[in-house]
Amino acid sequence: MPDPHDIVFRTLADPTRRAIFERLCRDGEQTVASLTDQAGISQPAVSKHLGALKQSGLVGSRPDGRRTFYAARPEALDPLNDWTKQMKGFWQARFDDLEDLLRRMDQ
């Protein structure tokens, strides 16, 4: 089974999915029709991207009669945030080591 951050990275690698996710984060819950109006792609394409976002956990859905409302689930970004923090710590330590080495070389 892939790591959670791999799933999030893979899902958000597509610019259209990323734009849909960003729009849901920014504007809140929306239907496929409202997302299609501004996506510049067909309704079936929007639905396909929403399916990928939903499968990865980045988006949830709520049926309401004949319509389904989709909403971003920002907490699904937690594995990505954790990975980013780990990488920040890794690179910060490397830069600190480099800075120490350069100071010693200057002496």
N, C-alpha and C positions, 0 to 999 in steps of 0.2 A: 504494500500500500504506500502511495507517495506521501511525502511529508506535506503537512498542511501549507507551509509557505510555498512549496512547489506548485500546489494547486492554485493558490492565489496569484502567484507570479504568472503562471500559464494562462489563467483566465483573463487577467488584466493586461496581458501582452497585446491583445487585439485592441487597436485604437477605437473601434466602434463600441466594443463592450465597455472599455474604459470610459468613453463619453457617456454611455447610458448610465453606468454606475455613478459617475460624477453628477449627472443631471438629477438622478434620484436622491443623491446626498444633498444636493443644493436646493432642489425644489420640492422634495418630499414625495409622498405616495402618488403614483400615476398609473393610468391604464395604458395598454398597448397602443391604443389609438392616439393618445396624447403624446406618447413617446415617438410614434411613427411620424406624426406631424412635423416634428423638428429634427428627426434623425437623418433625413435625406436618403433613406433606404425603404424598401418595401415592408409591409406589415409582417409577412412571413419571415423576413430576415431579422426584424426586431424581435419577433417571438423566439427565433432560434438563439439569438444572443441572450435573451432573457433566460432561456432554458439553461444555457451554460453558466450564467451568473447565479441562477437559482441552485443548480447542482453543486456549485462550489461553495454555497452558503453565503455568498455576498449579497443576495437578494432574496426576499421572502415575498409571498403572495397572499392575498386575502380576497376570496370570492365575495361578490356583492351582487346578487341577482344574476343577470347575464354578463356582467363585467367582472374582470379580475383586476385588482389593484396591486401594483408592485411597489415595494419599498426597499431601500438600501438597508443592509445590516452592517453598519460600520464595524461592529465588534468582530466581524469575520476577518478584519485586517490585523487582528492581534498577532497571529503568527508572523506576519510580515513586519510588524513593529518590533517584535521580539528579535527577529533575525537582524533587522537594521541596527538595533541597540548592540547586539553581539559584534557586528562588523565595526561599529563605531569604536567600541572598546578595543577590538583587535588592532585597528589602524591607529588609534590614539597611542597605544603602547609602542607600536612600531615607530611612529613619529617621535615619541619621547626618546626612544633608543637612538634614533638618528641624530636628534638634537644633542644628546650626550656625546655621541661619537664626534660630531663636528666641533663641539667645545673642546674636547680632548685634543683633537687635531690642531686646533688654533693655538694651543698652549705650547 
